């Protein structure tokens, strides 16, 4: 019988990260889950373990922190003896006009979205490279890395950087059978976006397929890219936006 896989997923307390965790748990993947909010991640782990019967380990804290990165990787190796999947999903969005954007906000966005993903991937790859089957890494980017969006210059830059990182890591990690890909969600209904009462109607109107994505739509794509079915896919970005980037109408029109 093939051994169970083990995954680290950051930003997994709610939204897209939680949906990915639930999707992988349904495939019998053991999970190390991270979120900044301890209550969210503890609750997610308990619920997923109860529903799917997989082992889960919560690691709360800032996923860009060196100590949290070390804790995540140690949890994988000490509890399960391997690390097969990394989903670097954590990210923050700080809106702001380019001419007024502060260094403080810029550094916060790039620290979590770029620096955190870079060094978490580095730590995971150091484990995966010594495994016969390597592993799979998935970054969460955004359609804002492909099309301009008002007041999101720093965020968009940070997300586009992840896609280039995935391409570049093909050169360094493919020899170890480590695949690195990216999903780029478009407008997605989550707990956070649902706080805007106009969000669903606005994006339904301007999305060619007639609705924003669900978190499950993103999770389905993520699960494919880290699966055996995608074992010859690396360095790629999959845009999941209902066709929005093909026509790119502004939500502010």
Buried (B, 14 or more C-beta within 10 A) or exposed (E): EEEBBBBBBBBBBBBBBBBBBBBBBBBEBBBBBBBBEEEBBBBBBEBBBEEBEBBBBBBBBBBBBEEBBEBBBBBBEEBBEBBBBBBBBBBBBBEBEEEEBEEEBBEBBBBBBBEBBBBBBEBBBEBBBEBEEBBBBBBBBBBBBBBEBEBBBBBBBBBBBBBBBBBEBBEEBBEBBBBBBBBBBBBBBBEEBEEEEEBBEBBBEBBEEEBBBBBBBBBBBBBBBBBEEBEEBBBBBBBBBBEBBEEBEEBEE
